[in-house]
Amino acid sequence: MWFILSLSLKNLFRYKRRTFLTAIAIAAGIAAFIAIDGVLLGAELESVRNLVKYETGSARIMDSTYWKNHDFLLPKYHLNNRDQILKAVTDAGYAATPRITVLAEVSNAAGNGDQYPCILAGIDPGMDERVFSLKETIVVSPDGVQGQYLSPEKREILLGKELAEKLDAGINDAVMVKTKTASGQYTTLDAVVTGLLYTTDPIINSGMIFMPLSYVEDALLMQGRATDIVINFPEFAELDPEITKIAQAVSGVPGSENTVVKSYLEIASEYLTISQTKRGGTSLILFMVFLIAAIGVSNTMLIAVFERTRETGMMRALGMRSGSILLSLVIEATGIGFIGGLGGVILGILANIYMVNWGLDFSSLMSEMGNIGYRSIGIFKSAWNFSTIGNAFVYGMIYSGIMAIFPACIALRRSITKSLQDK
């Protein structure tokens, strides 16, 4: 065995240029695989953070029928015992806030623009800060006016910056919101724009509006009620135990038999499925790039085998078994994969260090392209995926070794006499 290993290592460095060039191809494939996988994972994790921070919260308590029809956000399915549920959840140690979330259309009150579909959220300005981070994202308007957060009892509205641009509405401008009441009748809410939001979540920037809960519940005939109660808990908390604990707290509230508790994974399941599918599809393309690099190993070994036809014939004539020669060639190819894999891992880690700490700014590109599906804008940063790094290194060696089997078998099929006669 030591002889075979020694022979393989000697052959590996016998053709330094060929080994080096093949290793570079493998290194490039592995480095690209590691770097882009890190970017995709980083975009996915950042999207989840933004979902929780601005859209969904960590979990929501809703009427079961409202949840079954959650694509339509129907206000007639609501929580009648809002305050009791809210108290039970806060007593259990959670930050929570009530919301009325419905579909709506918004337009400029001056009548100089179209109506734009959006999601209206009636929020309690004081309690909402415990769960969401909207207040921190209020920006200066294009005409230089600093926006303000909502006041509890006023007819005010927060608009996403991009939605405000579509409406041609600025700070102190009046807008009209058309939606349905709990009884299914259309109603119109008038409000003055008090602030513009620019978050790292493009959905908030272009598709959501926020008004004081007191105004919304009066207009929608939902006094003392809410469509959902949003809960926040630590980012890295295990979901199932937290959801179970919340459900147990709510179960003791009279009239809560038809309520459900759903985590952000269930609330945004469609988006997360699409995101993971995108990552899987892109990873498949990267795998093909990596496979092409492995085919380069096959080509290298094919050339090496035919150059050593007489050499392998002589070893077989001297009594060396074909299996031992095959093993020697496989070890040699695996060695090329090891060198290339090591180089690829180093390059991939160096690229990831930069991407994790600084990232790439795609804000100008995304402003032209619009929403590309991720809940993120501007700077894309990577995340560390050590399992991918380890797998890329190991599979680089394995694939390289496998790719040597076919050309080696072709050479070993020739008879010893024909191999020795080769010129």
Backbone torsions as a table, in degrees:
resi	resn	phi	psi	omega
1	MET	NA	-40.9	179.8
2	TRP	-64.9	-33.4	178.5
3	PHE	-65.2	-43.9	-179.8
4	ILE	-63.3	-43.0	179.5
5	LEU	-63.9	-43.0	178.9
6	SER	-63.5	-41.9	179.4
7	LEU	-63.2	-41.0	-179.6
8	SER	-64.4	-42.7	-179.7
9	LEU	-67.3	-37.7	177.6
10	LYS	-64.2	-43.5	178.6
11	ASN	-66.3	-31.2	-179.7
12	LEU	-62.5	-41.7	-178.8
13	PHE	-98.3	4.4	178.1
14	ARG	-74.2	-34.8	177.7
15	TYR	-116.8	76.1	-171.7
16	LYS	-60.7	-44.5	-176.3
17	ARG	-63.2	-45.4	-179.1
18	ARG	-64.0	-43.6	178.0
19	THR	-60.8	-43.2	-177.8
20	PHE	-64.3	-46.0	-177.8
21	LEU	-65.4	-40.8	178.6
22	THR	-66.8	-39.9	178.9
23	ALA	-63.7	-35.0	178.3
24	ILE	-63.0	-42.7	179.1
25	ALA	-61.2	-43.0	178.7
26	ILE	-65.7	-43.5	-179.2
27	ALA	-60.7	-41.6	-180.0
28	ALA	-63.3	-43.5	179.5
29	GLY	-63.7	-44.5	-179.0
30	ILE	-68.7	-41.5	179.4
31	ALA	-61.7	-43.1	178.5
32	ALA	-63.7	-41.5	179.8
33	PHE	-60.2	-47.5	-178.1
34	ILE	-66.1	-46.6	-175.4
35	ALA	-64.9	-47.6	-176.2
36	ILE	-73.1	-34.8	174.9
37	ASP	-61.3	-38.6	177.4
38	GLY	-64.0	-40.1	178.7
39	VAL	-64.6	-44.5	-179.5
40	LEU	-64.7	-41.3	178.1
41	LEU	-65.8	-41.4	178.6
42	GLY	-61.7	-42.6	179.0
43	ALA	-64.0	-38.2	180.0
44	GLU	-67.7	-44.5	-180.0
45	LEU	-66.5	-40.5	178.0
46	GLU	-64.2	-37.9	178.0
47	SER	-63.0	-41.4	179.2
48	VAL	-64.7	-42.5	177.8
49	ARG	-59.5	-44.0	-179.6
50	ASN	-67.2	-36.7	175.1
51	LEU	-57.0	-50.2	-177.2
52	VAL	-68.5	-39.1	-173.9
53	LYS	-73.3	-32.6	-172.5
54	TYR	-122.2	-27.5	-171.7
55	GLU	-109.2	-60.2	-166.8
56	THR	-102.2	-23.6	-167.2
57	GLY	72.0	-178.5	179.6
58	SER	-75.4	-35.5	-179.9
59	ALA	-157.7	163.2	179.4
60	ARG	-137.9	143.9	172.1
61	ILE	-104.7	127.3	-176.1
62	MET	-141.2	163.6	168.3
63	ASP	-67.7	139.7	-175.2
64	SER	-60.4	-36.4	179.2
65	THR	-72.0	-36.4	175.3
66	TYR	-60.0	-40.4	179.7
67	TRP	-67.5	-42.2	179.9
68	LYS	-61.3	-29.4	179.6
69	ASN	-111.5	33.7	-170.7
70	HIS	-66.2	-17.4	175.7
71	ASP	-68.8	-22.3	-176.5
72	PHE	-101.8	-14.7	177.2
73	LEU	48.4	57.6	-175.7
74	LEU	-82.5	119.9	-176.9
75	PRO	-69.9	-16.0	-179.3
76	LYS	-68.8	-18.1	175.3
77	TYR	-101.8	98.6	-172.4
78	HIS	-137.3	177.3	178.2
79	LEU	-95.8	113.4	179.7
80	ASN	-76.3	-28.0	-177.5
81	ASN	-104.0	49.5	-175.6
82	ARG	-54.0	-52.5	-173.5
83	ASP	-66.2	-37.1	179.3
84	GLN	-66.9	-42.4	178.3
85	ILE	-65.2	-42.0	179.8
86	LEU	-60.3	-42.3	179.1
87	LYS	-65.3	-41.4	-179.8
88	ALA	-62.8	-39.6	-179.0
89	VAL	-70.7	-43.9	179.5
90	THR	-67.7	-35.1	176.1
91	ASP	-64.9	-26.7	177.9
92	ALA	-79.9	-1.4	174.7
93	GLY	98.9	15.4	-177.7
94	TYR	-106.7	147.9	169.1
95	ALA	-81.7	129.9	-175.3
96	ALA	-146.1	156.1	178.5
97	THR	-148.5	141.1	176.9
98	PRO	-83.0	149.3	176.0
99	ARG	-142.7	151.9	166.2
100	ILE	-113.7	114.2	-174.9
101	THR	-118.1	117.2	-176.5
102	VAL	-140.9	161.5	173.0
103	LEU	-77.8	146.2	-177.5
104	ALA	-153.8	175.0	172.3
105	GLU	-130.6	136.9	-177.5
106	VAL	-122.1	143.7	179.3
107	SER	-146.5	160.7	176.3
108	ASN	-71.8	130.4	-177.0
109	ALA	-64.7	-20.1	179.0
110	ALA	-72.8	-11.2	177.2
111	GLY	75.8	21.2	-178.3
112	ASN	-106.8	29.0	-179.3
113	GLY	-158.4	172.0	179.3
114	ASP	-82.5	169.4	172.1
115	GLN	-89.3	137.5	-178.5
116	TYR	-118.3	128.7	177.0
117	PRO	-66.7	144.4	-178.1
118	CYS	-159.5	178.8	173.2
119	ILE	-111.1	123.3	178.0
120	LEU	-94.4	128.2	175.7
121	ALA	-118.8	117.9	172.1
122	GLY	-86.9	119.9	-172.4
123	ILE	-124.9	151.7	171.0
124	ASP	-87.3	109.9	-172.4
125	PRO	-54.8	-35.7	-179.3
126	GLY	-75.4	-47.3	-176.2
127	MET	-75.3	-30.9	-176.0
128	ASP	-63.1	-29.2	179.9
129	GLU	-63.9	-24.2	180.0
130	ARG	-70.3	-23.3	-173.6
131	VAL	-111.4	-42.1	-175.8
132	PHE	-112.7	165.9	-176.6
133	SER	-116.3	34.7	-176.1
134	LEU	-67.0	-39.1	-174.8
135	LYS	-58.5	-33.7	-177.7
136	GLU	-71.6	-14.1	-173.1
137	THR	-103.4	7.9	177.7
138	ILE	-71.4	129.1	-173.6
139	VAL	-118.3	170.4	175.7
140	VAL	-74.8	135.7	179.9
141	SER	-70.4	162.8	180.0
142	PRO	-55.9	-27.5	179.4
143	ASP	-91.9	12.5	171.9
144	GLY	88.8	11.4	-179.5
145	VAL	-93.4	128.7	178.1
146	GLN	-78.6	123.5	179.9
147	GLY	-73.4	162.1	179.6
148	GLN	-125.2	157.4	177.1
149	TYR	-75.1	167.1	-178.0
150	LEU	-67.1	145.5	169.9
151	SER	-98.1	139.8	-171.5
152	PRO	-56.9	-38.5	-170.7
153	GLU	-107.2	7.1	-175.8
154	LYS	-102.6	159.8	177.6
155	ARG	-87.8	78.4	-176.4
156	GLU	-121.6	165.5	-178.4
157	ILE	-147.4	142.8	171.3
158	LEU	-105.2	130.5	178.9
159	LEU	-116.5	145.5	167.9
160	GLY	-64.1	144.7	-174.9
161	LYS	-58.8	-42.5	-178.6
162	GLU	-68.4	-37.6	177.1
163	LEU	-65.8	-39.0	178.3
164	ALA	-62.5	-37.0	178.1
165	GLU	-65.4	-39.2	177.4
166	LYS	-63.9	-38.4	-178.6
167	LEU	-80.3	-11.5	-173.3
168	ASP	56.8	44.8	-178.0
169	ALA	-118.3	138.6	177.7
170	GLY	-123.4	-172.2	178.6
171	ILE	-60.3	136.2	179.3
172	ASN	74.9	3.8	173.5
173	ASP	-81.6	153.3	179.7
174	ALA	-95.9	139.7	176.1
175	VAL	-130.4	161.3	177.2
176	MET	-120.1	137.8	-179.5
177	VAL	-120.4	124.5	179.9
178	LYS	-108.2	127.9	179.7
179	THR	-154.1	-174.1	-179.6
180	LYS	-108.9	146.5	175.8
181	THR	-81.6	177.1	178.3
182	ALA	-62.8	-24.2	179.3
183	SER	-90.0	0.0	176.6
184	GLY	92.6	4.1	179.6
185	GLN	-88.9	144.4	177.1
186	TYR	-73.1	144.0	176.7
187	THR	-144.7	159.4	-179.5
188	THR	-121.9	134.0	178.3
189	LEU	-112.5	129.4	175.9
190	ASP	-99.9	138.8	-179.9
191	ALA	-153.8	158.2	177.6
192	VAL	-104.5	134.2	179.9
193	VAL	-68.9	119.8	179.7
194	THR	-106.1	-17.7	179.9
195	GLY	-163.6	153.3	176.3
196	LEU	-111.9	134.2	-178.3
197	LEU	-102.2	134.6	172.1
198	TYR	-134.1	95.3	-176.9
199	THR	-101.6	178.7	174.0
200	THR	-86.7	8.6	177.1
201	ASP	-111.5	112.2	-176.4
202	PRO	-63.6	-24.6	179.1
203	ILE	-66.8	-41.0	177.0
204	ILE	-64.5	-41.2	-176.1
205	ASN	-66.5	-29.9	-171.5
206	SER	-121.4	-9.3	-171.3
207	GLY	-139.1	8.3	-179.9
208	MET	-131.7	148.1	175.3
209	ILE	-131.0	153.0	-174.5
210	PHE	-132.4	132.5	-180.0
211	MET	-134.8	158.7	179.4
212	PRO	-59.6	138.0	-177.8
213	LEU	-60.5	-38.7	-177.9
214	SER	-60.9	-39.1	179.5
215	TYR	-71.5	-43.8	-176.9
216	VAL	-66.6	-42.3	-177.8
217	GLU	-67.3	-32.2	175.8
218	ASP	-69.9	-44.3	-176.9
219	ALA	-68.0	-32.7	-177.2
220	LEU	-97.0	9.3	179.0
221	LEU	58.6	46.1	-176.8
222	MET	-129.0	40.9	-178.5
223	GLN	-57.9	127.8	178.3
224	GLY	74.2	10.0	-178.5
225	ARG	-122.7	170.3	179.3
226	ALA	-154.1	154.5	175.2
227	THR	-81.9	-28.6	179.4
228	ASP	-156.4	154.1	171.9
229	ILE	-115.8	120.7	-173.9
230	VAL	-97.2	136.6	-174.1
231	ILE	-122.3	146.2	177.4
232	ASN	-121.6	135.7	170.0
233	PHE	-141.6	168.0	-172.7
234	PRO	-53.1	147.3	-174.0
235	GLU	-57.6	-40.7	-173.6
236	PHE	-97.7	13.6	176.6
237	ALA	-69.4	146.9	177.5
238	GLU	-73.1	129.5	-171.5
239	LEU	-66.4	-50.1	-172.9
240	ASP	-57.7	-48.4	178.0
241	PRO	-62.2	-37.2	-179.9
242	GLU	-67.2	-43.9	179.6
243	ILE	-63.2	-40.6	178.5
244	THR	-62.8	-42.2	-179.8
245	LYS	-64.5	-41.7	178.8
246	ILE	-65.2	-43.7	179.9
247	ALA	-61.4	-38.5	178.2
248	GLN	-66.1	-38.5	178.7
249	ALA	-65.3	-39.6	-177.9
250	VAL	-74.0	-31.6	-174.8
251	SER	-61.2	-22.9	179.9
252	GLY	-83.0	-3.2	-179.4
253	VAL	-87.3	127.2	178.3
254	PRO	-59.6	136.5	178.5
255	GLY	82.0	13.5	-178.1
256	SER	-100.0	16.6	-175.3
257	GLU	-63.8	-30.3	-175.9
258	ASN	-98.7	16.7	179.2
259	THR	-93.7	153.9	176.1
260	VAL	-131.0	152.2	176.1
261	VAL	-115.7	122.1	-177.1
262	LYS	-125.1	135.7	177.4
263	SER	-81.5	169.0	179.5
264	TYR	-62.3	-26.1	178.5
265	LEU	-64.4	-35.5	178.3
266	GLU	-82.0	-37.6	-179.0
267	ILE	-64.4	-41.1	-177.9
268	ALA	-108.2	32.7	-174.3
269	SER	-61.1	-38.2	-179.0
270	GLU	-63.3	-45.4	179.9
271	TYR	-63.1	-45.6	-177.0
272	LEU	-64.4	-36.5	177.2
273	THR	-63.8	-44.6	178.5
274	ILE	-62.8	-42.5	-179.3
275	SER	-61.5	-45.2	179.9
276	GLN	-68.2	-33.9	176.9
277	THR	-65.6	-41.8	176.8
278	LYS	-59.0	-45.8	-178.7
279	ARG	-64.5	-39.9	178.4
280	GLY	-65.2	-41.4	178.9
281	GLY	-65.0	-42.5	178.7
282	THR	-67.0	-38.4	177.8
283	SER	-63.2	-34.0	177.6
284	LEU	-64.7	-41.0	177.6
285	ILE	-63.3	-43.2	178.8
286	LEU	-63.8	-36.8	177.3
287	PHE	-62.2	-37.8	178.0
288	MET	-64.6	-38.6	175.8
289	VAL	-61.8	-43.9	179.0
290	PHE	-63.8	-37.6	179.8
291	LEU	-66.6	-37.6	177.3
292	ILE	-61.1	-39.7	177.0
293	ALA	-63.1	-38.0	178.8
294	ALA	-67.3	-32.6	177.1
295	ILE	-64.3	-30.6	174.9
296	GLY	-59.3	-35.1	176.2
297	VAL	-64.0	-42.9	178.7
298	SER	-59.4	-42.6	179.1
299	ASN	-63.8	-43.5	178.7
300	THR	-60.8	-45.4	-178.6
301	MET	-69.3	-32.1	177.5
302	LEU	-63.0	-44.7	177.7
303	ILE	-64.0	-44.6	-178.5
304	ALA	-62.0	-40.9	-178.8
305	VAL	-64.4	-45.3	-178.7
306	PHE	-71.5	-26.0	174.7
307	GLU	-71.6	-25.7	-176.4
308	ARG	-107.6	26.4	-178.2
309	THR	-59.0	-48.3	179.8
310	ARG	-65.8	-36.1	-179.4
311	GLU	-64.1	-45.8	178.9
312	THR	-68.1	-34.4	176.5
313	GLY	-62.8	-41.0	179.6
314	MET	-65.6	-42.5	179.9
315	MET	-63.7	-37.7	177.9
316	ARG	-69.3	-37.3	178.8
317	ALA	-65.4	-31.3	179.9
318	LEU	-83.6	1.3	173.4
319	GLY	109.1	1.3	179.1
320	MET	-75.3	132.2	-176.6
321	ARG	-73.9	151.9	179.1
322	SER	-61.6	-35.8	179.3
323	GLY	-62.9	-37.1	179.0
324	SER	-68.7	-39.1	177.5
325	ILE	-65.3	-43.0	177.9
326	LEU	-59.9	-44.2	179.2
327	LEU	-62.0	-39.5	178.8
328	SER	-61.1	-43.7	-179.7
329	LEU	-68.7	-37.1	177.9
330	VAL	-65.7	-42.6	177.9
331	ILE	-63.1	-39.0	178.0
332	GLU	-61.6	-45.9	179.0
333	ALA	-65.8	-38.0	177.0
334	THR	-63.0	-35.6	176.5
335	GLY	-62.7	-40.8	175.8
336	ILE	-62.2	-42.0	177.6
337	GLY	-63.1	-36.2	178.3
338	PHE	-64.3	-47.2	-179.9
339	ILE	-63.2	-47.7	179.1
340	GLY	-64.3	-41.0	179.8
341	GLY	-64.2	-41.8	178.8
342	LEU	-62.7	-44.8	177.7
343	GLY	-63.4	-40.8	179.7
344	GLY	-65.0	-40.3	178.8
345	VAL	-64.2	-42.8	179.0
346	ILE	-62.5	-47.4	179.2
347	LEU	-63.3	-42.2	179.8
348	GLY	-63.7	-40.6	178.8
349	ILE	-66.3	-42.2	178.6
350	LEU	-61.3	-43.3	178.0
351	ALA	-64.5	-38.8	-178.1
352	ASN	-70.1	-33.9	177.6
353	ILE	-58.3	-45.7	178.8
354	TYR	-64.3	-45.3	-175.8
355	MET	-69.0	-33.8	179.4
356	VAL	-69.3	-39.6	-175.1
357	ASN	-87.7	-35.0	-175.4
358	TRP	-121.2	-39.3	179.2
359	GLY	70.8	-172.3	178.9
360	LEU	-121.7	138.1	-177.6
361	ASP	-90.7	109.5	178.7
362	PHE	-107.7	18.5	-173.7
363	SER	-60.8	-43.5	-179.3
364	SER	-66.7	-39.3	178.9
365	LEU	-66.1	-43.0	-177.5
366	MET	-71.4	-28.1	176.6
367	SER	-66.4	-29.1	177.5
368	GLU	-82.3	-39.4	-176.3
369	MET	-82.3	-25.0	-175.8
370	GLY	83.0	-160.9	-178.1
371	ASN	-68.2	120.9	-178.8
372	ILE	-101.0	9.2	175.3
373	GLY	110.3	-26.6	178.4
374	TYR	-87.3	145.5	176.1
375	ARG	-83.4	61.4	-178.2
376	SER	-157.7	148.7	175.8
377	ILE	-136.4	163.2	172.5
378	GLY	77.0	-116.5	-172.3
379	ILE	-85.8	125.5	175.4
380	PHE	-100.6	123.9	177.5
381	LYS	-113.6	155.0	179.8
382	SER	-88.3	172.9	172.7
383	ALA	-132.8	153.2	179.1
384	TRP	-78.6	129.3	176.4
385	ASN	-128.3	84.5	-172.4
386	PHE	-67.3	-26.9	177.2
387	SER	-65.7	-39.1	177.4
388	THR	-65.1	-41.4	179.6
389	ILE	-61.7	-47.3	179.6
390	GLY	-65.4	-42.9	179.8
391	ASN	-64.0	-40.1	180.0
392	ALA	-62.0	-41.1	179.8
393	PHE	-65.8	-48.2	-177.8
394	VAL	-66.5	-46.4	-179.3
395	TYR	-66.4	-29.7	176.4
396	GLY	-60.2	-41.9	177.9
397	MET	-71.2	-43.8	-177.4
398	ILE	-63.1	-48.2	-179.5
399	TYR	-62.7	-38.5	179.2
400	SER	-62.3	-43.7	178.6
401	GLY	-64.6	-41.1	179.5
402	ILE	-63.8	-39.5	-177.8
403	MET	-65.4	-17.6	179.5
404	ALA	-84.0	-15.7	-174.2
405	ILE	-66.4	-45.6	-175.9
406	PHE	-61.3	-53.5	179.1
407	PRO	-63.6	-33.7	179.2
408	ALA	-66.0	-40.1	179.4
409	CYS	-65.3	-36.2	177.8
410	ILE	-60.3	-45.2	-178.5
411	ALA	-67.5	-39.1	-176.0
412	LEU	-75.9	-12.1	176.6
413	ARG	-74.2	-21.2	179.5
414	ARG	-72.6	147.1	179.2
415	SER	-69.9	160.8	-178.9
416	ILE	-62.9	-41.7	-178.0
417	THR	-64.4	-41.9	178.6
418	LYS	-67.5	-34.3	178.4
419	SER	-66.2	-40.1	-179.5
420	LEU	-71.3	-25.1	-179.9
421	GLN	-83.7	-7.6	-176.5
422	ASP	-65.4	140.3	-179.8
423	LYS	-114.5	NA	NA
